[in-house]
Amino acid sequence: MSTAPTPEQPLALRTERSSGNGPHAPKRILVLGATSGIAEACVRLWAARGDSLYLVARNADRLAAVAADARTRGAALVDTAVVNLDDTAAHPEMLAHAINSMGGLDIAFLALGVLGDQQQAERNFATASQILHTNFNAPVSLLTWLANYAAQRHAGTLAVLSSVAGERGRKSNYVYGSSKAGLTAFVDGLRNRIDREGVRVITIKPGPVRTAMTENMKGSAKFADVEAVAATLVKVIDKGSDVVYVPGIWRIIMAVIRAIPERIFKKLSL
Ligand SMILES: NC(=O)c1ccc[n+]([C@@H]2O[C@H](COP(=O)([O-])OP(=O)(O)OC[C@H]3O[C@@H](n4cnc5c(N)ncnc54)[C@H](OP(=O)(O)O)[C@@H]3O)[C@@H](O)[C@H]2O)c1
């Protein structure tokens, strides 16, 4: 019989330290998908202001480079774990280790995600299923553990990278888009559940940003600069906003896109 922990059980934690008070108190930040272009740029800013960082990614070499850079920039603590986050059974042990390592948790930043191959996903459910697993199931598992941990303590911020792609299904990327639509709905609902417990839950919807994920896309030179996006994210995560479009113009662009009648939308090449 399996003895694996379930989210109803608490994470295996040691004694926690208080995080200190005031807007400039160093934060203990867990970054899931720390080799992401957007996460890396945020890590540079968090490290430079002396925060403690626990960085999780699946590519050991790239993770080591991100961690070494964070140490050079002045992070109070940098610890890492090489984990394939698709392995949801590994989540409770990894999360307990991260929280124990930092003596608590102020911010969890979920940046993992795959764009996937839309055309292949149209032909092969295994491809679609993989995209849905990484972009939806894995974050849902992480957030279930983290939300229960934070709600018990009446503190903490859970910041999640969803996407504007989740706001309307488009023929060019509807498998990725649907994974992000599901994630957005989950994160929004989670906020409605635990905001009253004193936990901030932030749905982040970037428009196109210049990172490895978008480097082969048409027009990528005009996409948002990742350093500017990260500067905005660090601010809104400190503030504990609810739903953030970044760059902010995407709130208006998506309002327009959502308003296009389907009979017209289905004829567009989007
Ligand atoms: N760039 C954009 O235009 C854009 C727009 C809207 C939303 N987003 C979202 O923002 C997030 C970050 O994207 P990005 O632009 O920074 O892309 P990126 O540089 O391609 O980063 C994605 C990261 O997710 C990691 N990852 C994927 N599957 C994983 C797994 N199973 N376990 C652990 N890590 C895994 C990747 O690790 P590996 O390197 O090992 O694959 C990579 O570090 C994603 O959720 C993305 O969907 C991006």
The ligand as a Tripos MOL2 file, in Angstrom:
@<TRIPOS>MOLECULE
LIG
   48    52     1     0     0
SMALL
NO_CHARGES

@<TRIPOS>ATOM
      1 N1          7.5880   34.1170  -23.3380 N.am      1 LIG1
      2 C1          6.3380   34.4400  -23.5370 C.2       1 LIG1
      3 O1          6.0110   35.1060  -24.5230 O.2       1 LIG1
      4 C2          5.2640   34.0420  -22.5710 C.ar      1 LIG1
      5 C3          4.0120   34.6340  -22.6990 C.ar      1 LIG1
      6 C4          2.9950   34.2770  -21.8310 C.ar      1 LIG1
      7 C5          3.2500   33.3470  -20.8370 C.ar      1 LIG1
      8 N2          4.4730   32.7720  -20.7210 N.ar      1 LIG1
      9 C6          4.6560   31.7800  -19.6670 C.3       1 LIG1
     10 O2          5.6790   32.2010  -18.7870 O.3       1 LIG1
     11 C7          6.3600   31.0470  -18.2550 C.3       1 LIG1
     12 C8          7.8430   31.2180  -18.4970 C.3       1 LIG1
     13 O3          8.0580   31.2450  -19.8910 O.3       1 LIG1
     14 P1          9.4010   31.7960  -20.5760 P.3       1 LIG1
     15 O4          9.0170   32.7140  -21.6440 O.co2     1 LIG1
     16 O5         10.3330   32.2620  -19.5320 O.co2     1 LIG1
     17 O6          9.8630   30.4870  -21.3000 O.3       1 LIG1
     18 P2         11.1330   29.5570  -21.2060 P.3       1 LIG1
     19 O7         12.3470   30.3840  -21.1110 O.co2     1 LIG1
     20 O8         10.9840   28.5730  -22.3100 O.co2     1 LIG1
     21 O9         10.8960   28.8570  -19.7920 O.3       1 LIG1
     22 C9         10.0670   27.7840  -19.5400 C.3       1 LIG1
     23 C10        10.7170   27.0380  -18.4070 C.3       1 LIG1
     24 O10         9.8760   25.9810  -17.9430 O.3       1 LIG1
     25 C11        10.7310   24.8980  -17.6400 C.3       1 LIG1
     26 N3         10.0370   23.6380  -17.6330 N.ar      1 LIG1
     27 C12         9.2350   23.1500  -18.5960 C.ar      1 LIG1
     28 N4          8.8060   21.9350  -18.2340 N.ar      1 LIG1
     29 C13         9.3740   21.6640  -17.0270 C.ar      1 LIG1
     30 C14         9.3420   20.5550  -16.1540 C.ar      1 LIG1
     31 N5          8.6220   19.4780  -16.4420 N.pl3     1 LIG1
     32 N6         10.0460   20.6120  -15.0080 N.ar      1 LIG1
     33 C15        10.7760   21.6860  -14.6920 C.ar      1 LIG1
     34 N7         10.8540   22.7800  -15.4880 N.ar      1 LIG1
     35 C16        10.1620   22.7460  -16.6390 C.ar      1 LIG1
     36 C17        11.7540   24.9230  -18.7570 C.3       1 LIG1
     37 O11        12.8490   24.1350  -18.4210 O.3       1 LIG1
     38 P3         13.7960   23.4760  -19.5570 P.3       1 LIG1
     39 O12        14.6960   24.5760  -19.9860 O.co2     1 LIG1
     40 O13        14.4730   22.3790  -18.8370 O.co2     1 LIG1
     41 O14        12.8740   23.0200  -20.6520 O.co2     1 LIG1
     42 C18        12.0460   26.4080  -18.8170 C.3       1 LIG1
     43 O15        13.0090   26.7730  -17.8740 O.3       1 LIG1
     44 C19         5.7430   29.8270  -18.9420 C.3       1 LIG1
     45 O16         4.7630   29.2700  -18.1050 O.3       1 LIG1
     46 C20         5.0980   30.4250  -20.1790 C.3       1 LIG1
     47 O17         4.0120   29.6360  -20.6210 O.3       1 LIG1
     48 C21         5.4990   33.1010  -21.5570 C.ar      1 LIG1
@<TRIPOS>BOND
     1     1     2 1
     2     2     3 2
     3     2     4 1
     4     4     5 ar
     5     4    48 ar
     6     5     6 ar
     7     6     7 ar
     8     7     8 ar
     9     8     9 1
    10     8    48 ar
    11     9    10 1
    12     9    46 1
    13    10    11 1
    14    11    12 1
    15    11    44 1
    16    12    13 1
    17    13    14 1
    18    14    15 2
    19    14    16 1
    20    14    17 1
    21    17    18 1
    22    18    19 2
    23    18    20 1
    24    18    21 1
    25    21    22 1
    26    22    23 1
    27    23    24 1
    28    23    42 1
    29    24    25 1
    30    25    26 1
    31    25    36 1
    32    26    27 ar
    33    26    35 ar
    34    27    28 ar
    35    28    29 ar
    36    29    30 ar
    37    29    35 ar
    38    30    31 1
    39    30    32 ar
    40    32    33 ar
    41    33    34 ar
    42    34    35 ar
    43    36    37 1
    44    36    42 1
    45    37    38 1
    46    38    39 2
    47    38    40 1
    48    38    41 1
    49    42    43 1
    50    44    45 1
    51    44    46 1
    52    46    47 1
@<TRIPOS>SUBSTRUCTURE
     1 LIG1         1 GROUP 0 **** ****
